[in-house]
Structures are given as structure tokens and as C-alpha cells.
Amino acid sequence: MNRREFLATGIANTAFLKSGNILSAANPVKGSERELLYNGILLPTVWPPATSNAKLHLPSTPPYLTEPPAVIPIDVGRQLFVDDFLIEQTDLKRVYHLPQYHSAGPVLRPERAWEKQGDFPMAAPYSDGVWYDPKDKLFKMWYMGGYRACTCYAVSQDGVKWERPKLDVMADTNVVSIGDRDSAIVWLDHEDPDAKRRFKLFRAHREAKDGKVEWFFQIHVSADGIHWGDVVGRSGAIYPRSTLFRNPFRKKWEYGIRKD
């Protein structure tokens, strides 16, 4: 399956996310229906742009730099000076600095029995998610416990010192989801009007189909990020370590796709 065929499969049962599409697909837009973004960027007719496999590793100039809008609104969201989109002229030199590891790191280690299952111990956010929840005034983390064994939950007051609460999903542990998994994404959805769907879990799962192993996202929702309901949707075929996120400005869910 090539990239365009994959995108065409989309995510099944997208109706469960009523506030927008789960996948922003690379489909041509006819005539004057090119999407105008909140910051004045007019997307190309085909978006995301088609890229050949031979050039995936090469840097490319984004279209908004070659065709910038005449007026760029800057009163919505934060403005990042990662390129020259917002800069008309300057004599400053852009300098890149290496980040420094926190002295307390790693802030989470595989210490519990359920974090030592599988081929080797793990207590790692595998793209799962770290959020500050203003409702509870806590940092919340979801992470892989043990190698592909389970999904665990931890909380923190400062983002450095983390605690494993004892929960009731698997008695006296901080496990919130049991079962085989690869990457997973937990999303705190501030826009969903239904409090029962405040948290969304996209869990990479695999099944054997026609003699081949197929990966896909299973989709769950939750009011508290701890107690997850049954599967409410699933994706088409994916490759593990694909990710997705909610774009609050475009009001769409968007994929980051990994290719094998």
C-alpha cells in the first residue's frame, strides 16, 4: 500500500468525533476551494503535498514561504520564529542550542512488576502523552508499562516528580489499559462538549489478516483518562509509530504517518 492509497482508507467510524474529521487527507481541492488557514496561508490544491520516496529525506521549502499571504494575522495562538514566515527583514543570526538534561532524569524508571513484563522493562511515554489538566491542576502522563504489555498512568505537581496512583482498573496498580500495544496517543480534548469523551486514546494494535499482520489504531474515549470504554472506532492500516493530533485552529484531526 502506497501513501496515497493509505490516506484514502482514512479512519473508519469517523462519526464518533463529531467536531471534525479524524484525518486530513491528501485530496485535490477543486477550483477556489483551497483552504484558507487562520494565519492567512492558502493551502496548495493538493494538501499534504505529494512527495516521492526518493526525496523524503531531503529538506524542502514549505509553500507558505514561496507564496506568503499579503497580510499575516498574528492575533491567534502563539507565534514561533522557526523560519522567516513572520520576519520581513532582519540582521540577526539564528543560533541553535542543545537542550540540557534535567539533573533528576530520568523522571520515570521501570520499577514495578507490571513495568517489567515482556522482552525487557519499560516505563516510557511511547508518544502516549503528557498533559497539564487545568481541571485537576495536575500534570498527567500515560506511558507504556513493560514491553508492549500495558498502558500506565502517573501524576505530578511540577512535571519532574511523578507518582503512580493506585487505581481500580488492575487492582493496586497504576495500569489503565491492558493488552498488546505499540505506540499510543492520549489526547486531552478541550473542545469536545461531551464530558464523557474528554480524553481520547488511540492505541496501536495488531491482528493477523489473510496470513499477514496488520496494524491499526483502536479508538477509546474516557471522562477521566483512567477508565476507558469499549472500542468506538478504528483506523485503516497503519505502520506502528504513526501519530495523530487535534489541530485546534483548523478544527481537524491530523495524522503523522510513518512509512516502512
DAGIQUI-V494496 format. One record per residue. N is the residue number from 1. RES is the residue in one small letter. PHI is phi in radians with two decimals (NA if undefined). OMEGA is omega as a letter, one per 40 degrees, with the letter a starting at -180 (999 if undefined). NEAR is the number of other C-alpha atoms within 10 Angstrom. Layout:
[[N	RES	PHI	OMEGA	NEAR] [N	RES	PHI	OMEGA	NEAR]]
//
This chain:
[[1	m	NA	i	8] [2	n	-1.51	a	8] [3	r	-1.06	a	15] [4	r	-1.19	i	12] [5	e	-1.15	i	9] [6	f	-1.09	a	15] [7	l	-1.07	a	20] [8	a	-1.18	a	13] [9	t	-1.22	i	14] [10	g	1.14	i	20] [11	i	-1.90	a	21] [12	a	-1.22	i	16] [13	n	1.00	a	13] [14	t	-1.24	a	16] [15	a	-1.13	a	13] [16	f	-1.16	i	16] [17	l	-1.79	a	16] [18	k	-1.21	a	10] [19	s	-1.46	i	13] [20	g	2.94	i	16] [21	n	-1.24	i	18] [22	i	-1.39	a	24] [23	l	-2.39	i	22] [24	s	-1.62	a	17] [25	a	-1.62	a	18] [26	a	-1.50	a	16] [27	n	-1.99	i	15] [28	p	-1.09	i	14] [29	v	-1.88	a	14] [30	k	-1.43	i	9] [31	g	0.96	a	7] [32	s	-1.63	a	7] [33	e	-1.54	i	11] [34	r	-1.06	a	15] [35	e	-1.30	i	15] [36	l	-1.70	a	12] [37	l	-1.39	a	11] [38	y	-1.07	a	15] [39	n	-1.75	i	15] [40	g	1.61	i	16] [41	i	-1.28	i	19] [42	l	-1.74	a	17] [43	l	-1.15	i	18] [44	p	-1.05	a	16] [45	t	-1.01	i	17] [46	v	-1.85	a	14] [47	w	-2.50	e	15] [48	p	-1.09	a	13] [49	p	-1.15	i	14] [50	a	-1.31	a	11] [51	t	-2.34	i	10] [52	s	-1.30	i	9] [53	n	-1.01	a	10] [54	a	-1.19	a	7] [55	k	-1.99	a	9] [56	l	-1.06	a	9] [57	h	-1.52	a	8] [58	l	-1.67	i	6] [59	p	-1.18	i	7] [60	s	-2.29	i	9] [61	t	-1.43	a	7] [62	p	-1.13	a	10] [63	p	-1.08	a	13] [64	y	-1.25	i	14] [65	l	-1.51	i	13] [66	t	-1.51	i	9] [67	e	-2.35	a	12] [68	p	-1.26	i	14] [69	p	-1.22	i	14] [70	a	-1.15	i	8] [71	v	-2.21	a	9] [72	i	-1.98	i	13] [73	p	-1.13	a	12] [74	i	-2.18	a	12] [75	d	-1.74	i	9] [76	v	-2.20	i	9] [77	g	1.28	i	10] [78	r	-1.46	a	7] [79	q	-1.89	a	9] [80	l	-1.88	a	9] [81	f	-1.61	a	10] [82	v	-1.53	i	8] [83	d	-2.56	a	9] [84	d	-1.70	a	11] [85	f	-1.04	a	15] [86	l	-1.67	a	15] [87	i	-1.95	i	8] [88	e	-1.41	i	6] [89	q	-2.76	a	7] [90	t	-2.87	i	7] [91	d	-2.04	i	5] [92	l	-1.39	i	6] [93	k	-1.80	i	6] [94	r	-1.38	a	8] [95	v	-2.07	a	5] [96	y	-1.88	a	6] [97	h	-2.03	i	5] [98	l	-1.36	i	5] [99	p	-1.23	i	6] [100	q	-1.91	i	6] [101	y	-1.20	i	8] [102	h	-1.19	a	9] [103	s	-1.11	a	7] [104	a	-1.55	a	9] [105	g	-1.31	e	10] [106	p	-1.26	a	10] [107	v	-1.36	i	12] [108	l	-2.45	i	18] [109	r	-2.24	i	13] [110	p	-1.27	a	17] [111	e	-1.98	a	12] [112	r	-1.59	a	16] [113	a	-1.03	a	11] [114	w	-1.26	i	21] [115	e	-1.57	a	25] [116	k	-2.01	i	17] [117	q	-1.38	i	17] [118	g	1.37	a	14] [119	d	-1.21	i	10] [120	f	-2.83	a	11] [121	p	-1.14	i	21] [122	m	-2.63	i	24] [123	a	-2.49	a	22] [124	a	-2.39	i	21] [125	p	-1.11	a	20] [126	y	-1.75	a	18] [127	s	1.29	a	18] [128	d	-0.99	i	21] [129	g	2.44	i	16] [130	v	-2.23	a	20] [131	w	-2.23	i	15] [132	y	-1.69	a	17] [133	d	-1.73	a	12] [134	p	-1.14	i	8] [135	k	-1.12	a	6] [136	d	-1.83	a	8] [137	k	0.97	a	10] [138	l	-2.42	i	15] [139	f	-1.44	a	18] [140	k	-2.21	a	21] [141	m	-2.23	i	23] [142	w	-2.02	a	28] [143	y	-2.65	i	27] [144	m	-1.34	i	27] [145	g	-1.81	a	31] [146	g	1.23	a	23] [147	y	-1.26	i	20] [148	r	0.99	a	22] [149	a	-1.74	a	22] [150	c	-2.87	i	21] [151	t	-1.98	a	29] [152	c	-2.02	a	26] [153	y	-2.39	i	25] [154	a	-2.43	a	19] [155	v	-2.28	a	20] [156	s	-2.67	i	16] [157	q	-1.48	a	13] [158	d	-2.23	a	10] [159	g	1.46	a	15] [160	v	-2.01	i	15] [161	k	-1.65	a	13] [162	w	-1.96	i	17] [163	e	-2.06	i	15] [164	r	-1.79	i	17] [165	p	-1.24	i	14] [166	k	-1.46	a	14] [167	l	-2.00	a	15] [168	d	-1.85	i	13] [169	v	-1.17	i	15] [170	m	-2.25	a	12] [171	a	-0.73	i	9] [172	d	1.09	i	11] [173	t	-2.28	i	17] [174	n	-1.81	i	23] [175	v	-1.34	i	26] [176	v	-2.04	i	19] [177	s	-2.62	a	21] [178	i	-1.93	i	14] [179	g	2.25	a	9] [180	d	-0.99	i	14] [181	r	-2.72	i	21] [182	d	-2.00	i	21] [183	s	-1.20	i	21] [184	a	-2.66	i	28] [185	i	-2.24	i	25] [186	v	-1.87	a	24] [187	w	-2.13	i	20] [188	l	-1.51	a	23] [189	d	-1.67	a	16] [190	h	-1.31	a	13] [191	e	-1.71	a	13] [192	d	-1.25	a	14] [193	p	-1.23	a	11] [194	d	-1.58	a	10] [195	a	-1.08	i	14] [196	k	-1.29	a	15] [197	r	-2.04	a	23] [198	r	-1.10	i	18] [199	f	-1.92	i	21] [200	k	-2.28	a	21] [201	l	-2.04	i	25] [202	f	-1.96	a	23] [203	r	-1.90	i	25] [204	a	-1.22	a	24] [205	h	-2.30	a	20] [206	r	-2.30	i	19] [207	e	-2.47	i	11] [208	a	-1.46	a	9] [209	k	-2.46	i	9] [210	d	0.92	i	7] [211	g	1.38	i	7] [212	k	-2.15	i	8] [213	v	-1.53	a	9] [214	e	-2.07	i	16] [215	w	-1.72	i	20] [216	f	-2.77	i	20] [217	f	-1.58	i	29] [218	q	-1.62	a	20] [219	i	-2.00	i	25] [220	h	-2.22	i	22] [221	v	-2.24	a	25] [222	s	-2.75	i	18] [223	a	-1.46	a	16] [224	d	-2.16	a	14] [225	g	1.36	a	22] [226	i	-2.00	a	20] [227	h	-1.75	a	15] [228	w	-1.78	i	20] [229	g	-1.38	i	14] [230	d	-1.17	i	10] [231	v	-1.08	i	14] [232	v	-1.87	i	15] [233	g	-3.06	i	18] [234	r	-2.64	a	20] [235	s	-1.53	i	20] [236	g	-1.35	a	16] [237	a	-1.10	i	17] [238	i	-2.28	i	25] [239	y	-1.90	a	17] [240	p	-0.89	a	22] [241	r	1.46	i	17] [242	s	-1.21	a	19] [243	t	-2.41	i	21] [244	l	-2.66	i	19] [245	f	-2.68	i	16] [246	r	-1.69	i	19] [247	n	-1.56	a	11] [248	p	-1.24	a	12] [249	f	-1.51	i	11] [250	r	-1.53	a	14] [251	k	1.04	a	13] [252	k	-2.42	i	17] [253	w	-1.60	a	17] [254	e	-2.27	a	17] [255	y	-1.62	i	17] [256	g	-1.94	a	12] [257	i	-1.80	i	16] [258	r	-1.66	i	12] [259	k	-1.91	i	12] [260	d	-1.44	999	6]]
//
